Amino acid sequence: MKTKSLRIVCAVLMLCGFALLSCQSKNPVETLTISRITSGGEQISLRCELALTSESQQKGFMNRKNIPAGTGMLFVFSRDQMLHFWMKNTPTALSIAYIDSKGVIKEIHDLTPYSEATVSSLRSLRFALEVPQGWFKDNNIQAGDCISISPVVAKAANIAY
């Protein structure tokens, strides 16, 4: 009887482990630097997952309940385009910055958890950066500030580095 109970407990623990692993991101991670234009070039670091494939871009932060401050997700597109984001199946309040191919933040919007309303960019842009809601404001990041573009990001975005 004890052996059967032990097997059941082991099976449950293995399933829980697989569930936890499947929830973790498989996206590459990189540290971005955001330079403020208003404070003499002060720089803020942000650890970001890179959403480089259409699959990772479609999934984004869906179903993630905890996105720590100081982290985010950079969506990298291979050409300028109108960007459209929603919060379907996303329980965490986020803010999004729409960014041009030079790394300049053009727009920042707050997003509502679980909302299926589309938040579109006002022009064709190359990147979107999602962070926990309030992070841009807390760090005084605004339109006109710049993100660093690494060789990995430049290659995925078809930008000469």
Summary of the structure (lengths in Angstrom):
residues: 161
radius of gyration: 18.5
end to end distance: 64.7
largest distance: 70.5
contacts: 462
relative contact order: 0.19
helix: 24%
strand: 34%
